[in-house]
Amino acid sequence: MGFLSYLISLVIVGFFIGAVGRLIVPGPNRISLPATLGVGLAGSILGAIVGGILGLGVISIVFELAISAGLVYVVTGRTGRNKQLTS
């Protein structure tokens, strides 16, 4: 696979994971859709770098998915707990 097609696949995976992360998390999202897609893209690139350093080849997609999903989760500010507002 050529370098350009690899970059295109990173962009597609990043945008896909960003969009899926936004759809999976219930409730209002604290960041915009373009920001969510950007975070997914950044996670995809970071995961590809980690996978490349470890020499995993095609299996580096696992790192791309995990890091992208984690970054979307962290940036949206989800804590896993329901916060109730008191008056």
Secondary structure as GFF3:
##gff-version 3
##sequence-region A 1 87
A	DSSP	alpha_helix	3	24	.	.	.	ID=ss1
A	DSSP	alpha_helix	33	53	.	.	.	ID=ss2
A	DSSP	three_ten_helix	57	60	.	.	.	ID=ss3
A	DSSP	alpha_helix	61	75	.	.	.	ID=ss4
###
